[in-house]
Amino acid sequence: MTALSWDGSAPPSGRTETTRTVDAGPLALRVTAVGGDTAPAVTVTAPGGPGVLLVEAATDAPGARLRIEWQLPCTGATGYWTPHANTRWLPPSWATPREASLPKGAPVGSLVGPGDAALCTFAVGELVRPVTIGEGAVEETGRYSWWVEQDGPRLALRLDLSGRHFADTVRESAAWWATLAPVRPVPDAAFEPVFCTWYALHLAMTSADVERLAELAAPLGFRTLIVDDGWQTDERTRSYATTGDWRPAPRDFPDFAGHVRRIRALGLTYLLWYALPFVGDRSAAAQRLAGHTLAHLPPLETFLLDPRSPTVRAHQVERLAAAVERHGVDGLKIDFIDAFAHRPAPGTAPGAALDTATPEADCVTVAEGVQRLLAALDARLRAARPDVLVEHRQDYQGPGLWPYATMVRATDCPHGAVENRVRTADLRLTAGPLAVHADPLTWHPQESPEQIAVLLQSVLFATAQVSVDLTAQSAGQLTALAFWLSVMKEHRTLLQRGELRPHRPELAYPVIEARNGAELAFGRYAPLPLRARGEWELLLVANADQDTLVRIGFDRAPGTVDLLVQDCRGGTVARAQTPVGGTELSVRVPTGGLLTLRR
């Protein structure tokens, strides 16, 4: 039969299907085998406590796709959270579905209601294969509708209807993913602050330029250097036409191994940039790998390689591993993995071939090819350096990538404090064991120390990256930078590894809270009161707003506290032992400043 979906439209696939309706407590779920002639097998369990359901569907019909649909009344909804955008609008049910797979995105979302409560958070138990996701408000019924669809034979869906804070439910969904595959420990070095060359130099770099910036960065508290795009080419335009050969530019980096040794002697670990999927039009590798590509990308002057090809994988692994094995770098910044999710031509099966197909493909989907490529590279890198550091970037942050990275960075948002704040907070909820990094902070040479502090406060709960010309900074600018890097270092466990609760996603997180035992920290980005719930011994408030009157409410009177107010450069504004006999405290904290309370 051909069924209609609950909003009266044709099913997403438009194919023959068999459907089973399942009673799952507060929900009625429809589970469909698209293209199958028998109803799928379905089990529903409650492994995560009240309000948490695990739905598992299976089909033995060859070539069938499994789909699960469910709906809720769209009452009280304030926003819709997904890991790939900072827009928290409620999309209509007819909006274009999104696809999540190993190269791009993550199969998770949350409908958020008053008080940041999750009305429904879902996650799909898939690490590699593409998952198609439809989600949105149904105009005709006022309900919110979801469907997820994937090639058989199995599909697992976790639903959280517990009504808890949405961040807790999303984070627990990521913890569920961690049970589906081994998770490697991440070295502490992945959480150290980074100086990146990109915004400071772009492609106009030489080894002398990089070393001069590194000499200034190390005393400020940076512990990692990322040498970005430009090391492999003498060109200065933003073209990817020379990518793919991956050899140091002989004019600009004549002694690359010696250059790396000099940087590492400063106490900095060294990461090198690579655009993994690209082989440029003017590279020698383009001729060798002709016929092993997915598409040509004319605006970027590059071909997109097909990772299903063993020839491609062998070439890329050999070239990228050379950085560690021959040049002595500590790790790689691997860019553009999400380009492997290049949209196929109309009518192409989801997740399969794209514009072209290599004749030697040894797996069906591009996602599987990406996994094989990353696994082979990971094995080679760890054989040479077991503690290798590897940076990935939003929008490739799904759980299938966790074994092959140590950190994941917010996507490019130069000068965007709000964007950086939202993106790093989102990543913190879904990145599992990985260190979450900010997109490199950059600013105008005449920016005030206060606003530089605000930029750093915007990424307080992530690993800071910075990319400015340090030779052009004033003493005040450098002092503000060094102070906030020292705060992030002193409280790293609380800020980067504590339990994170970003509040009000529909308002771009005007308050972010982190807790680690008896330690509590707030980032305050709007003139809002703060609520310090529960017991605490240390309380930090970073005030990034122009309103300097910080108001804090407590569950009970904290008694006498040691109070310290510092300005954006770390200078003492106020220090006192202050009795707090009530459940509220108001303190003046300068913009870009820090309030510290100790009991």
N, C-alpha and C positions, 0 to 999 in steps of 0.2 A: 504494500500500500504506500501511498504518498501522504505523509502526515503534515498537518499545519502546526507551526509553532504557536505558543500561547498568545502572541499578539496578533495572530491571524495571518501572518506572512508565511511565505514558503520557507521550508527549512534551509539552513545555510548552504547545504550541499546541493539541494535540488535533485537528489538521487533516491532510488528505491531504498526503503529502510523499514526496520521493525523496531517497535518501541515498547518499553516496559515502564509503567509508572510505579514508583516506590514511595512508600510512606516512611519519611525520615523525621519523625517527631514534628517539629513546627513547620517542616517543609514537605511539599510533594515534589519529588524529583522525577524527571523524565529521562530515561536512559535509552539511547537509541544505537542500534547497529546500522550505520549508513552503508548501504550496499550489501547487507546481509539478509538472508531469508529466515533466520531464526532469532528469537529475542535474546538479548545478551543476558548473561548471568550477573547478578548484582548482590553485593553484601554491604550492609551498613553497620558500622560499629561505633562505639563512643570511647576511644582510647585516651582522650585527653581531658577527661573530667566533664562536668555539666556544660552543655552547650557546644561541645566540640564533637564533630562527626567525621568519620572517615568512610567515604563511599568508594568502593572498588568494583569496577565493571570489567567484564571479559567477554570475548567472542572468539569462536573458532571458525568463523566464516572467512575464507580467503579474500584478501583485499578490502575487507570492511574497515570503516572508520567508526570509532566510538564517540558518542556525544552525550554529554550530561547537561540538562537544562534545569534551572530553578528560578523562582521569583519570590519577592517579598513586597509587601506594601511599602511604597516610598514615602513613609511618614517620618517626619523629623530629620530627614537627611540634610546635612549641611555641606557635604562635599564628598568627592570620590577620590580615593588615594590609589595611585599606581606608581611603580618604581621608575617610570621612564619620563616623567614630565612634572613641572611644578604647577601646572594648571589643574586646579581641583574642582572644576565644574562637574556637573552631572551630565554626562553625555546622553544623547537620545539613543534609544535601542536600535535605530537604523544607522547609527554611525559605522564607519568602516571598521571591521574587526581588526584586532592587532594579533601579531604572531610573535610568540616567544620560543626561542630555541637556544642551543648552546652559544651561537655567535652573537645573539642579541636579545636583550630583555630578560625578564623573569616572569614566570607564570603565577602571578599573585596580584590581588587587589583587595580594597576594603571600602565598603560604604560606611561613611562616618556620620554620626548623629550628634546631638547635643552633649556637651561635656567631653568631647573627643571619644565617645563610646563607639565601638565598632558594631554597627547593625548587622553586618555580615562581612567576614574576611574569608577569602578563599585562596587556596594554593593548590597547584597541580604537582603531583609527585613525579616529575620528569626532569632529568638532568641534561639530556642531549637532544632528543627528537623534537621537531616543531610541534607546538601546541597553538591552535587557533582559538582566540578568545573574543566572544561577543559580550558586551555589557552596556547597559544603559536604561534610562527611564522610558517606560512605555506610555506614550501620550494618551492613548485611548482608555487606559485602565488606572493610571496613577501608580502602577507597580514598578519595581525595579527588576530587570530581567538579566540573567546571565546564561551563557552557554559556553562550554569548552569542548573542543573536538580534536581528535588525534587519530592517526593510523593505529589499528589494532596491533596486538590482540588484547592489551590491557590498558586501563586508564584509572588512575587513583586521584581522588579529589578530597582535600581536607577543608571542612567548613567550620568556622568559628562563629557561633551565635551567642557567645557568653555575655556580650555587652560590656566587656572590659575595655580599657583604653586601647585605641586602635594600634598604637605602637607596640604594646605588649603582644597583641594577637599576631601582628606581622612578624615580629621578632621570633615568636614561637613557631610560626610557619617555617621560617628559615632554619630553626632548630630541628624541625621535622625533616627538612631536606638533608640535614647533616647525618641523619640516621640511615639514609638511603645509600651512602657511599662513604668510603674512608675520608677523613679530614686530616690534613697535615697541620702540625703546629707551625706558626708563623714566627720567624725570628724577631727579637726585640728591635733590631735595626730597621725593620719596616715601619716602625712608629716614630722614627727620628725625623726632625724637620729637614726639609729639602730646599736647596737652591737650584732652580731650573734656568737654563740659558734662553728659553724660547722667547718670552716677551722682552727680555733684556737685550738680546742680540739678533733674534730671528736667524736668518741664514748667513748673515754677515759676521762670521766668526772665524777666528784663528786659534791655534793652541795658546798663543800668548794672551789673547783676549780672555779665554776661559780661565787660564791660570791666574790672571790678575783678579778676576771676580772671586775665584775660589779662595785666594789669600785674604780677601776681605770678608767672605762669608763665614769662614771657620770660627773666627773670634766672636762672632755675633751669636753663635749657638747652633748653626747649621751643621749637620753631620752627614748629609748625603748631597751629592751633586748629580744632576741629570743633564747630560749634554744632549740637546734635542736636535731636531732636523737642521742639517747644514754641515755636519762633520764629514759627510760622505760625498759632498759635491762642492765644486768651486763656483757654481752658479748662485745667483742672489735672488732669483724670482721664485715665487711660491708655486712652482711646478713640481710634479712628481715624475717628470720624464726621465730622471737619472736614477730612480730607485731600482733596487733589484740586484745590483752588483755588490753593494755593501762593502766598499773598501774606503779607507780614509782618504780624503782629498789630499793629494801629494803636496800641493802648494801651501795649503793652510795647516795641515797636520803632518809635517815631514817625518817626525819621529813619534808615532802614536803611542807605542809602548812606553817610551820615556816620559811622554806627557802624562799618561795614566799614573805612572809611578810618582811623579811630582805632585799630582793631586792627592793621591792616597797618603803621601807623606805629611800632608796637612791635617790628617785625621778625618778625611772625608771618604766615604764609600762612593764609588763611581758607577753610574748607570748610563747606558747608551741607547739612543732612540732607534727604533726600526718600524717601518710601515710594512707589517707582515704580509698583507695580501697583494701588494703592488709589484709590478715589474714594468718600469717606465719605457716609454716609446723610444728613448735614445740610449737605453742601457744595452750592454752586450747580452745580458741574460734574456732580453726579450726575443732575440733570435733563437736562442737555445730552447726556450720554453714555448715557442710558437706552437699552437695546437693544444696547449695545456691550460687554457684560460677559460673563464666563465663569461667575460664580457670585456669590452673596451669602454673606457670612461673618458671621452674626449675632453671635457673641461679640465680634468686632472692630468691629461696626457699620459695615461697609464693603462695597462691591462690589469684586470682582476684575475688572479691566479685561481686555478681549480685545485682545492686541497685534496680532492679525491684521487689525484694523480700521484703515484709514488715518486715520479721524477720531480714534481714540484716540491714534495715534502723533503726529499733528499737534498735538493738545492737550498731550500730555505733553512733547514737544520744546519747544514754545513756552513752557510754564510753567517747565521746568527751565533752559532756556537763559537765561531772564531773570535768574537769579542772577548769571551771569557778565557778560552783556551790559549789564544796567541797574544792578545793585547792586555790581558790581566784585569779586565773590568770586573766589578762585583755583581753586575746584573744588567737587566735589559728593561727598557720602557717599550712595550709592544703596543703599537698603535693600529687602529682601524680594523680590529678583528670584526667589528660589526659590519664592515663592508662586505664580508662574506655572505651576509643576509640580503644581498642585492636582490631587488624584486624581480621575479621571473617574468617572462613574456606572458601575455594573457593566454589562459588555457593550460599553462604548465601546471603539473601536479605540485601541491604544496611540498616544499622541502626538497624537491628533486632537482633535475638539471635546470640551469638558468638559460642564458642566451645561447651558449654552446656547451658541448660536453666533451671532455677529454676521452680519447679512445681507450685509455688504459685505466679508467676509473675502477678502483677495487672496493668501492662501497656505493650505496645507492644515494644517500643524501649528503648534501654539502656539510651539514652539521656533523655527521659522522667523520667526514674528511677533516674538518677542523679539529675534532677531538684527536684523531690520529696524528695530525701534525703537531699539536701542542704536547701530546704525550711523548712523541719522539724527541721533540726539542727539550722537554723537561728532563728526560732521562739523560740526555747528552750534557745538559748544563749541570745537573746535580752530580754527575760523575766527575766533573772537573772542579766544582765548587758546591759542596753539599748545602751551604747556607746562602745560595744564590738568591738575589732579590729580583722580582719580576713585577712590573707595574702593568695593570690593565686599566681600562677606562670605561666609565659609563658611555654607552648603553650596553656594554657587554659585561654583565655583573651576575649572571645566573649561577646557580649552584654547581652546574657542570664544569665551570671554569675554576672553582676553588682550588683543586689540586695543582693547578698550573700557574698560580700567581701568589704573591705575598701581599700585594696592596692593590687597591682599585681607586681611581681618581675621578672626581667630578668632571663632567664634560666641560669644554672650553666656555668660559664666561668672563673674559677679561673686564676688569673694573666693576663686575657685577656682584656686590656684596650680598644682596638678597638672594640672587640665583645660587651663589656659592653656598650660602647658609642652607637653603632648601635642599639642594642636591646632595650635600655632604650628610645632612640629617637623614634623607631618604636612603642613602647608601648604608648608613650605619644600621638601619633596620633589616637590610637584606644581604649584607656582605658576609655573613657568617664569620669565619675566623680571620678574614683579611683585614689589614689596616686600611682605613678609609682616608684618602688624601683629598685635600682641596685642590681645585684648579689653581695654578700659581697666581698669587696675588700680585697685582701690578698697580702702579699709580703714577700720576704726573710728577715731574721733579719738584714742583712747587706745592705738592699736597701737604696739608698740615699734619703734625704729629698726632693730633686727636683723631683725624680721619684715618690715618694709617692704623692706629689702634683699633678703630671701629672695624676696619677690614679684617684684622686679625681676630677680633672678637666674633666676627661673623662665621668663622670656621673654628671656633674654640673647641668644638667636640670632634675634631678631625685632626689629622696630621697636617701641619701647615706646610704649604709650598709657597715660595716667593720667587719672583722674577722681575727684578728692576736693575738698573745700572747703579750698583752700589757706589761707584766712584762719584756719582752726581748727588748723593744724599747729604743733607745737612747733619750736624751733630744731633739736633733734636729728633730728626727722623730716625736716625740710627739708634738713638736711645730708646725711643718708643718700640721699635722693632725688637731690640734685644730684650727689653723688659717683658714683652708679651711672649716671646719665645721661652724666656726663663719661667714664666708662670705655667706655660704648657708643659715644660719639662718637669717642674716640681710636682704638678698634679696630673701627670700623664695617665695613671691608672684610673683615676676618677673621671677625667675628661674624655679619654679615648676608649676606655674599656668598661666604664661604668654602665649601669642600666639607663638607657636613654629614653626620654619621653619628650619629643617635640610636640608642642601644643598648638591647637587651632590650625590644622593643615590648610583650611580654606582661606586663611589670612596669611599664609607664607611663614608660619611659625614665628609669631611675635615673641614667644617665650620658649626656650628650650631648657630642659632640666635633665641632670644626670645624677645618679646616686651610686655610691659604692660603700656599702655598710653604713657607717655613721658619718660619711662625708657626703655633702650635697652641694651642687653647683647649679647656677642659673645663668643663662645668657638672656639679657633683657634688651629687646630690639624695638620696643614700643612702650608708651607711657602707661603700662599696666601694673597693677599690684601683683606681688608674688605670694605663693602659698608654700611654706616650708612644712610639709606634712611629716609626721612621725618624729622619731628621735634623731638627733644629730649632734656631732661634736665639732665639725668644721662646716662652715657655710660660706660659699663664694658667690658673689654677684658681679658679673661683668656688665657694665652699663654702656650699651651701644646707642642709646637714645639721647636726643637733645634735652629731654626732660630729666633733670638731675635729682628729683625727689623720688628716691627708691623706697617703696612701702612693702613691708614683709609681714604676712600674717602667720601665726604659729598655732599649733593645736593646743598648746598650753604655754604659760609664761616660762621663758627660758632661764630666768634669773639673771645673774651678773655674767656678762660676756666680755671678752677681749675684742675690741673693735679697732679695725685698721682701715682707713680709706686712703687709696693711692690714686694719683692722677695717671694720665696716659703714658707717662715716662717712668712711672714707679716712684715718683716723689711722694713723701708723706703729706697728706692733707689733714688728717685727723687720726689720733691714736688715744684710746682711753679704755678704762674698765667701766662698762656702762650697765647699770641695773635696768633690767627689762621686766617690770612687774606685771605687765599685761600681755595680751596675745598679739600685739601689733608693735612694729618698730618702723620709724621713718628716718632715713638718713640721706644726706646730700652726697651724691657720688658724681664726680665730673664725667662728662661724656668721654668715653674711651678709658674710663677709670675702673678700679677694682675695689670692691668692699669685701673684707675678710672678717668673719665672726668666728670666734672659738669659745667653746664652753669648758 
